[in-house]
């Protein structure tokens, strides 16, 4: 089934927002962590002496912007050694297959996303269909909750945060600059992507339970800095403007994180009532 679907033509949906493809000047967030995404589709570069890690790739057309952004920061696109994603949707996976092919990087994903990646998104419980929404790609390593991704002097821990997709995940790691260390959380916020009742998803019978688990688990994470899959989700544009000086403290926003989770909890509770 996966193989047949993978052979189908890729039909990327129309971007939900123009800000998904709007260019944005790359910048250093904290230590060896950089923003290399578009105006709203967050892509992150983590540099190490042994090569670099790229998290998320935006839309298919984002490939060119990501390459330009990495170069603008003074790094080599070819040094990308590991590819990660926070979720298997086309707005984060669009350029993944192309970048994997060009760099030879190892793609590591939450094990629950493997079949959706191989189908190019067509097997997704909510956004799937007859066509692939991004170019199918096969992971080199399947990850479970708590697994460590290591490269050079970096170690990232994957946090399984299902609901938005079956294998949606966050990453927790520490970066250092000349002054101090920062514990960073790249959070995949559990927004509700389906309009259908939670009880009307035979492809994902555990969806309600998974959302409940993720909302609880995310409230207990300790971090210094938090980021997300979309710039708008962590209000990046109020914290950083192109040309601003390096300022990791701008992203220390526990109150913003707590407020985001509280809003998502309300959305979840309201949906359960409607269901």
C-alpha positions in Angstrom: 0.0 0.0 0.0 2.8 2.4 0.9 4.8 1.6 -2.2 1.8 2.2 -4.5 1.0 5.5 -2.8 4.7 6.6 -3.0 4.6 6.2 -6.7 1.8 8.7 -7.1 2.3 12.2 -8.1 3.1 14.8 -5.4 0.4 17.5 -5.1 1.5 19.9 -2.4 -1.6 21.7 -1.1 -1.9 25.5 -1.4 -0.1 27.1 1.6 -2.4 28.0 4.4 -0.6 31.4 4.7 1.6 33.5 2.5 3.9 33.8 5.5 4.7 30.1 5.1 6.8 30.9 2.0 7.8 34.5 2.8 11.6 34.8 3.2 13.1 35.6 6.6 16.7 36.6 7.5 18.4 33.8 9.3 19.9 34.5 12.8 21.6 33.0 15.8 19.2 32.1 18.5 21.5 30.8 21.2 25.0 29.3 21.1 25.2 26.9 18.1 21.5 27.0 17.4 20.2 29.1 14.4 16.9 29.9 12.7 17.1 29.1 9.0 13.4 28.9 8.1 10.8 31.1 6.4 8.8 33.8 8.0 6.6 31.3 9.7 7.7 27.8 9.0 10.4 27.2 11.6 13.6 25.4 10.5 16.5 25.1 12.9 20.2 24.5 12.3 22.4 23.1 15.1 26.1 23.2 14.3 28.8 20.8 15.6 32.5 20.1 14.8 31.3 16.9 13.1 28.7 18.4 10.9 25.2 19.9 11.3 21.7 19.0 12.2 18.7 20.4 10.4 15.2 20.3 12.0 12.3 20.7 9.5 12.4 21.8 5.9 9.2 23.8 5.3 7.5 23.6 1.9 9.1 22.1 -1.2 10.0 25.6 -2.4 11.7 26.3 1.0 14.7 24.2 -0.1 16.3 27.2 -1.9 15.7 29.6 1.1 17.1 27.1 3.6 20.2 26.6 1.5 20.7 30.4 1.1 20.1 31.0 4.8 22.7 28.4 5.9 25.2 29.9 3.5 24.4 33.4 4.7 25.2 32.4 8.3 28.6 31.2 7.1 28.0 27.4 7.1 28.0 24.8 4.4 24.8 23.2 3.3 26.9 20.1 2.4 27.8 19.7 6.1 24.3 18.7 7.0 24.6 15.3 8.5 21.3 14.6 10.3 17.8 15.6 9.3 14.9 15.7 11.8 11.3 16.8 11.7 8.8 17.7 14.4 5.8 16.3 12.4 5.0 14.6 9.1 3.0 17.3 7.4 3.9 18.9 4.1 4.6 22.3 5.6 7.6 20.8 7.5 8.5 17.9 5.2 8.2 19.6 1.8 11.9 19.7 1.0 13.1 16.8 3.1 13.6 14.3 0.4 15.4 16.7 -1.8 17.7 17.9 1.0 18.4 14.3 2.0 19.4 13.4 -1.5 21.6 16.4 -2.0 23.4 16.2 1.4 23.4 12.4 2.0 22.3 13.2 5.6 20.7 10.6 7.8 17.0 11.1 8.3 15.8 10.2 11.9 12.1 10.3 12.8 9.7 9.2 15.4 8.8 5.6 14.6 5.1 6.4 14.4 5.8 8.7 11.4 7.6 6.1 9.3 4.7 5.0 7.1 3.4 8.5 6.6 6.8 9.6 5.4 7.0 6.7 3.0 3.6 7.6 1.6 4.4 11.3 1.2 1.7 12.2 3.7 -1.1 10.3 2.0 -1.5 7.9 4.9 -1.9 10.7 7.4 -5.1 10.2 9.4 -6.4 13.8 8.9 -4.6 15.3 5.9 -4.1 12.2 3.9 -5.8 11.2 0.7 -5.2 9.8 -2.8 -2.1 11.9 -3.5 1.1 12.6 -1.7 1.5 16.1 -0.3 5.3 15.9 -0.1 7.9 13.7 -1.8 8.0 10.3 -0.1 11.1 9.6 1.9 12.4 6.7 4.0 13.9 7.2 7.4 17.4 5.9 8.2 16.6 5.6 11.9 13.4 5.2 13.8 13.3 6.9 17.2 11.3 6.2 20.4 10.5 8.6 23.2 13.6 9.4 25.1 16.1 8.3 22.5 19.2 10.3 22.0 20.4 11.8 18.7 24.2 12.4 18.9 26.5 14.3 16.6 29.8 15.9 17.5 29.4 17.6 20.9 25.6 17.7 20.7 23.0 15.3 22.2 19.3 15.8 21.5 16.6 13.9 23.3 13.4 13.2 21.3 10.1 13.6 23.2 7.2 11.7 21.7 4.3 14.1 21.6 1.5 12.5 19.5 -1.9 13.9 18.6 -1.3 16.5 15.9 0.3 13.6 14.0 0.8 10.0 15.3 4.5 10.7 15.6 4.7 14.4 16.4 7.7 15.1 18.6 9.7 17.7 20.4 13.4 18.0 21.0 15.3 18.8 24.2 19.0 19.7 24.2 21.6 22.1 25.6 23.6 24.7 23.7 26.4 26.9 24.9 27.7 30.4 24.0 30.6 32.4 25.4 28.6 33.3 28.6 26.5 30.3 29.6 24.5 27.2 28.7 20.8 27.1 27.7 18.5 24.2 27.9 16.4 24.4 24.7 13.0 22.9 23.9 11.8 22.8 20.3 8.1 22.1 21.0 5.7 20.6 18.6 2.5 22.1 20.1 -0.5 19.7 20.0 -2.9 21.9 17.9 -6.0 20.0 16.8 -5.8 19.5 13.0 -9.0 17.6 12.5 -12.6 18.9 12.3 -14.0 15.5 12.7 -14.9 13.9 16.0 -12.1 12.1 17.8 -14.4 9.1 17.7 -14.5 9.2 13.9 -10.9 8.3 13.2 -10.6 4.6 12.6 -7.0 5.2 11.3 -6.1 6.7 14.7 -8.3 5.3 17.5 -6.0 6.5 20.2 -6.1 10.2 19.1 -8.0 11.5 22.2 -5.8 9.6 24.6 -2.6 10.8 22.8 -3.6 14.4 22.9 -4.3 14.1 26.7 -0.9 12.4 27.2 0.9 15.1 25.2 -0.8 18.0 27.0 0.1 16.5 30.4 3.7 15.6 29.4 4.5 19.1 27.9 3.5 20.8 31.2 6.3 19.1 33.0 9.2 20.0 30.8 12.0 22.1 32.3 13.8 24.4 29.9 15.4 27.8 29.5 14.4 28.6 26.0 11.5 27.3 24.0 10.7 27.4 20.3 8.1 25.7 18.1 7.3 24.3 14.6 5.9 27.7 13.5 7.4 31.0 14.3 3.9 32.4 15.1 3.4 29.8 17.8 6.2 31.2 20.0 5.7 34.8 18.8 9.1 34.9 17.3 8.4 38.2 15.5 7.8 40.0 18.8 11.0 38.6 20.2 13.3 39.1 17.2 13.4 41.5 14.3 15.9 41.2 11.4 19.1 43.0 12.3 18.6 42.7 16.1 21.7 41.9 18.2 22.2 38.4 19.5 19.9 38.0 22.5 19.1 34.5 23.8 17.2 36.0 26.7 14.5 37.1 24.3 13.4 33.5 24.0 13.2 32.8 27.7 9.4 32.9 27.9 7.9 30.5 30.4 4.8 32.6 30.6 4.2 32.4 26.9 4.7 28.6 26.9 2.3 28.1 29.8 -0.3 30.3 28.0 0.0 28.4 24.8 -0.5 25.1 26.6 -3.5 26.5 28.5 -5.1 27.5 25.3 -4.5 24.1 23.7 -5.9 22.4 26.8 -9.1 24.5 26.4 -9.3 23.6 22.7 -9.0 19.9 23.6 -11.6 20.1 26.4 -14.1 21.9 24.2 -13.7 19.4 21.4 -14.3 16.5 23.9 -17.5 18.2 25.0 -18.7 18.6 21.3 -17.8 15.0 20.6 
